Amino acid sequence: MERVLITGGAGCIGSVLAERLVSRGDRVRVLDNLSSGKSEHLAALADTPGFEFLEGDLLWPNSVKQAVQGVDMVYHLAANPDIKFSPGDPTDKDLQQNTIATHNLLEAMRLAKVKRLAFSSSSAVYGISEKLPVSEADPARPISLYGATKLSCEALIGAFQNLFGMECWIFRFANIVGNRVRAKGRTVIGDFIHKLQDNPAELEILGDGMQAKSYLHVDECVEAMLHAVEHARGGLRIFNLGCADNLSVRRIADLVALSMGLEGVRYRFTGGEGGWPGDVPRFQLDVRAIESTGWRALRNSEQAVTAAIHASLHGNGGVPCRP
Amino acid sequence: MERVLITGGAGCIGSVLAERLVSRGDRVRVLDNLSSGKSEHLAALADTPGFEFLEGDLLWPNSVKQAVQGVDMVYHLAANPDIKFSPGDPTDKDLQQNTIATHNLLEAMRLAKVKRLAFSSSSAVYGISEKLPVSEADPARPISLYGATKLSCEALIGAFQNLFGMECWIFRFANIVGNRVRAKGRTVIGDFIHKLQDNPAELEILGDGMQAKSYLHVDECVEAMLHAVEHARGGLRIFNLGCADNLSVRRIADLVALSMGLEGVRYRFTGGEGGWPGDVPRFQLDVRAIESTGWRALRNSEQAVTAAIHASLHGNGGVPCRP
């Protein structure tokens, strides 16, 4: 039995992790500011002994201090979930919600002598790689504020790990999909479903449709983190977390249309390599490091995306993250 | 003629850069909060037409806004100069003075449409490399808060460069030495000179004395930056900046003692691989990238250190940075 804090634990990934940890008998505290997470995601856990929900923010000193009290380990998933930067957005949102929030957490952990931390980083740290698949030892040259601040978090974690004798796991996530992940405008699956529900004859696709990314189902993402935390011990460990292949945006459009029973949908491409400024058009992860721990994704990208489409369309009790 | 802002321009490196740019006819504005820089370093420039000194701080919104007005290019050297983290230090000093200060600068540049930025990063971003010499394409895994926040700055610069169409140069400095760089306690040269002036019979050496690092003379550092900015154009360019070899701490002790005319100094080692928590005991830079632009260090590490020792001991008009 461990006492675990999950930051961002009301989110699409954090809430699945919370259920999983509670089901194996851990005492779980969730800290979430409910800016994108939803308390409904935790409804099933609300009355479970040993489960605790704190509404709060890592940018608030009292929240973070209270959150880390008495825990053995932290899963730090809280972040600005909006990878896209749109003209007019403040340029310090990611700095605040990723970098500074993570520093606040690390400092609170240091003061409370909490030594173990797992962190949800992102494959966005790599930027545009010269070689694919990209491994953990390849250069990280982010091209988005999201990716840049995730890399900042990694670097701060590495420094705290070394200076204060912590044990830390950094997971560079592929695109994580699942039944609670069907955002309008924020994920390609949610985007396509909503657009085709509005107009089944034509689908606008951002970019040239050739963007290709790695996808991982949220259930597998959670299992992989737990597996690595148990089996890859000591110091600072960094893992790409995904499956070995990738999937094109155009193919996802085909899969969504197929699942909705639509034929002859016209695709209209907005053009350009990336979907938005800071988008990495193509990535594929070298997952040999995480596989060397004994974990391997059961679904490939297409299978993970297909499962997420079906869950989004037909429901399975999951509450959508950002409907 | 360019209009140039130098942040940290009253510092040991920035003030040499300011002199060099003024001497070639540029209009130079210096922003410095004088926390470690000294206005004496700029005394010779004070009445020069086209030279302007602003006392201010990148953490103050008005300072940074005023500083970037009307300039073509920024050399961003302002930083927390204290690489060592000592128990009891706040853990957010580097975050504030490196990461957040750099974000403030980038945002001010964006708003003022200033598109060109050269940044003094550090070889501390690499942490402990599996292979030496370390090249720009090798993984950056900092182990100090200083290194972590320098990497954060790099990542933010990369994101701004991509999102807002900037032209940026990132220089990962070796240890920079010179006539104004003779800090007590902050650089190994100043440390040894002061200790031997106090007690010529015995010298305490942090670590085991086997630490080996690359050194570059400040004059060469400035020339290299100017050379790269002129000859390596377009997008984001990252360069290790140093000479190809390195030099042990024990050898520096020998050189200082020799220059002071001391014989038979007993060395007392505090022990351990690194000199302090977060110290990278051994590094050596792969400098082929900067050399491919046509620049090459004239002095090796020993020659650079020897010149700095002589300047510190015998003076040459330079004002010490942190006496």
Interface residues (C-beta under 8 A of the other chain):
Chain A: F85 T91 D92 L95 T99 I100 H103 L106 E107 R110 V125 G127 E136 A137 D138 P139 A140 R141 P142 I143 S144 L145 G147 A148 T149 L151 S152 A155 L156 G158 A159 F160 N162 L163 L236 P277 G278
Chain B: F85 T91 D92 L95 T99 I100 H103 L106 E107 R110 V125 G127 E136 A137 D138 P139 A140 R141 P142 I143 S144 L145 G147 A148 T149 L151 S152 A155 L156 G158 A159 F160 N162 L163 L236 P277 G278
